[in-house]
């Protein structure tokens, strides 16, 4: 690629046009090129640029032509003066400037550069105006913004779950009669992308034996919210409270939560250590049909009961196998909270023919309180 095939900057284009405007005479081909450019590009700014180029070339060509004629006349006179002794000869045409060809090439190159620049601008403008098949008119100083026309469609509110928790989680170890506050927490879960609304429900703290109405609100799109309700009072010895607490949703749909309650039970206050009851049994339960004189062993069992929640202690008593004609002292020890112990004693011997043995057996409590047990013996007699 030679220098005349390269692209020109706008400054180089002006320089080429300036040099082209100094040609000795106008050229019909150049005029035709300018006319072609004028007819091809019709925008106002491009038309004005081409008009200015054409006028400059036309004025420069006229001036150069007049200047050239004066130079030819002057050269001819000088030649004739210097050679006045020589026979007149046919005047010779002065040689054409050697750079005229290059100047014409420069003019043509400048025109081609202008053609390429203006063509590129026209193509870009055309593409911008017809992109997408819709003509647009740019507005100076205004930045277009897209119009948001889409809207989010929300679903009707629906409760899909209610999870229950309770605080405290256990009342084990608390003494009955202690004042406590039990808090039940219901966590409502709604469907996603909901329109929001009101949830109506009933809550209970005694497994539905009684209920209280309430309501909560969901904002649009909100999926979780909580509601707290309480029971307060002294822990009853019959363990009826705190009871199972839960929620029953009424609207916008129906749903029942799984109820919850604190674990364990309260304990009664410590009672005084004392024997409340003694039960007696005997083995064998009967000697009917045994021959008198047969040796047997009869076992008496005393089951001693003490008060619940006692601190424990020792029970002092005596036991008898002959209805109290003779007795033997004994004792048993209870641990704190222990309520039942057994004590066994026996009679052994040959069954007498007068049926005096085995006799009635039992115990008599002397401490921590006084109590006499029932008296028992095997039924029947030996024969």
Secondary structure, 3 states (H helix, E strand, C coil): CCHHHCCCCHHHHHHHHHHHCCCCCCCHHHHHHHHHHHHHCCCHHHHHHHHHHHHHHHHHHHHHHHHHHHHHHHHHHHHHHHCCCCCCCCCCCCCCCCCHHHHHHHHHHHHHHHHHHHHHHHHHHHHHHCHHHCCCCCCCCCCCCCCCCCCCCCECCCEEEEEEEEECCECCCCECCCEEEEEEEEEEEECCCECCEEEEEEEECCCCCCCEEEEEEECCCCCEEEEEEEEEEECCCCCCCCCCEEEEEEECCCEECCCECCECCCECCCECCCEEEEEEEEECCECCCCCCCCEEEEEEEEEEEECCCECCEEEEEEEECCCCCCCEEEEEEECCCCCEEEEEEEEEEECCCCCCCCCCEEEEEEECCCEECCCECCECCCC
